[in-house]
C-alpha cells in the first residue's frame, strides 16, 4: 500500500500468465480481463486490507522490461455505483552515460543539441567522473527540428499532463508506441562517453553530487560554446 487510497501491485510475467494475461492483451472490456483483475484485487485485499470494491477505482498498468507489469490502483472517492477505468501506459525510456571529464559531457550535450534533441535531463559528479541522465518521453518521442524556437521544442516534448477526471463508464486507452530513438541517442553519446546501466541511478542520486537537477543537456550545450 502506498497510502489508504493507492495500491501498487507488481506482477511477474509468470504471474500474469497464471491469470492468462499479457500486457498486450489487457482489455477491461474483455470478461476474462475483468475476472483476472478482480481476482488480483481480492488477493491484494487479503494481504493488505485494501478494499477496491467500495469505491470507483482507476487502474494504471505499466509494462515492465522483464515481461511483467506494475499496476497502480487508485480510489477516486466519488459518489455513485463503483466503476473501473483502466489505462495502460509505457514507462519512459532512459539513458545514463558516464564521461571521464566535464569537457566530454559538454561536448556530448552540444552534439545532442545540434542534432535537434531537447530531452529532460540531469547531471551528476562522483569521484571526478560525470554522469548525464536523459529521459525519452513515454512514446519514444524525438525532438522536433532544431529550427523551432526552444520554447516550442520544450512544449512538444512535455510529459503527459495530469490525468483528467475519468468518465462515468469504464474506459480503456492505449496508444501504440512510436519506434524507440534510444539506439541513435546511444550511438551519438558513445562518441564522448560510455553507457552505464540505468540501475546505477538510485545510487547516484543518493551518493553523487547532483550538479544540474533539470535541463542539464540544454545548459551544458550552451556552456560548450563559451
N, C-alpha and C positions, 0 to 999 in steps of 0.2 A: 504494500500500500504506500502510495506517495503521500496522500492525505485522506481525510474522510470521504472525499468526493472523487478521488482519482486513483486508479489502479494500473500498474504496469505488469503485463504478462509476457514472459519470454518463452517461446516455443522453439524447439529444435526441429530440423527437417523430419526426423523420425517421429517426433510427437505430432507434427502436422499430419504426417502420413497416417498415423493411427486414427485420426479423425477424417481420413480420406480427403484431406485438403492440401493444396499447394498455394503459394502466394498468388500465382497467376489465376487460380480457379476460384478464389474467394469472391462470392457474389451474394449479397444478402437477400436478393430476390429469389435465390435458389433455396429450396426446402432443406436440402442436406447441409448447406452452409449455416442456415439458421439453427438447425438442430445441433450442429457441432459447436457453434458459438455459445448456445445456452448450456451445453454440457460443460464447456470450458469455464463459463462463468459460475456454474453451480459448484464445480470443483474449487474455484477461487473463493467462493463464499465459505465453503467448509474449512479452507486453510486460513483465511484472513478475516472472515466476518463481513467482507464487502458484499452488500446486497444490491445487485444491479436490477432486480425485478420491480422495485418500488418506485423508480423514477425513470424519466426519459433519459436515455444514455446516448453518448456519442463515442464510437469506436474508431480509432485511427490505427491502421495496420502499416507497419514499416518492414519491408523485406530485409532480411539480413544476408550478408555475403555468404554465409555457410549454408544457405538454403532454408533456414528457419525464418522466424519473424518476431517482431516485438509488437504487442498490442497495448494501446493506451485506452482505458475505459474511463469516461468522464460522466459523472452525473450532472445533468443540466438543471435539475431542480425547478422544472416548470410544471404548472398545473395541468391536469388532464390525464388521459389514458397514457400509460407508458408506451414509448415508441423507441425505435433504434435507428440511428443513422450511421452509416459506415463509410469511411473514406480510406483508400489505400494510397500511401504516399511513398515516394522514393527518397531515401536518405541522400543528402548532398554528397557528392564525391569530393575527395580531398587529396592534397599532396603536401608532403613535408620534405623539404630539401635542406641539406647542410652545406655550408660554404666554409672554406678554410680561412677566408679573410673578409672583412667588411666590403672591400672593393669588389669582390666577386659577387656578393649579394646585390650591391648597387648595379653592377653590370647586368646581372640576370633580370633585375626589376626593369631596367631600361629596355632590355630586349623584349620583355613581355609587353611593355607599354607600346613599343614601336610596332609590335605585331597586332596591336589593337585590343589586347585583353584589359578588362577592368574587373578585377575579382576581389571579393572580400579576402583580407589577408592580415596576418600579424607576424611579428618578428621577435626572436629570442636570441640571447647570447649565453653561452655556457662554455667555460674552460677555453676561452679565446676563439671559439668557433660560433658561427652564426646560422640561424635556422629561419627559414621562411615557410609559413603555413598558409596555404591557399585553399579556398573552398570554391568549387564549381557549383552554382545553384542547381537545385534539385533535378531539373530535367536535362542536365548536361549543357546548359545554355552557354554560348560563347558570346563574347562582347560584340556589339555592332562595329562597323568600320570606324577607324580612328578619326575620320573626318567629322563625325558627330561631336558636338560640344560635350565636354566632360560630364556636365550635369545630366545630359540626356543619356549618356552611356551608363552612368550610375543608376539612373532610374530604370533603364531597360533590364538591369541585372539585379534589381532589388529582390529580396526574398519574397515569397508569397505573403500577402497581407494576413493579419489575424483572421481566424475563422469568423464568418458572419453567422448570425443566428440561423439555426437549422430549420428547414421546413417541417411542417407537422407530420407529413408522411415519411416513411423510411426512404433514405436516399442512398445512392451508390455512385461514386465518381472515381474514374481512373483515367489518367492522361498518359498515353504511350510516351515513354521517354525518348528524347532525341539521342542520336548517336553520341557517345562519350567523346569529349575532347581531351581527356586525360593523356592518351598516348602522345599527342602532339605537344602538349604542355611539358610532359616529362622529357621528351627529346630536347626541347629548347632549353629547359633548365639544366639538363645533363651536360651542356657545354660549359657550365660555370660551377657546378657543384655535384653532389651525389644525393640520390634518393634515400630517405630514411623511412623505416616502417612507421605508419601512422600511429601505431600502438605506443610510440615513444612520446606522443603529445602530452598525455597526462603527467608524465614525469617532468617534461619541460615546464609545464605550467606551474608545477609545484616547486621545482628546484632551480630552474634557469631564471635569468633576468629578462622580463618582458620589456624590450626596448621600443616596441611600437605595437600598441594594442589593436589598432584598426587602420585600414588603408595603407598598410606598410608598403605594398608594391608601388602604389602611386607616389608616396612620399619619397621612397628611395630612388625611384626612376627620375624624379625631379632633382634629387641631390647628385645623381650621377653626372648631370650635365654641368655642374658647377666647377 
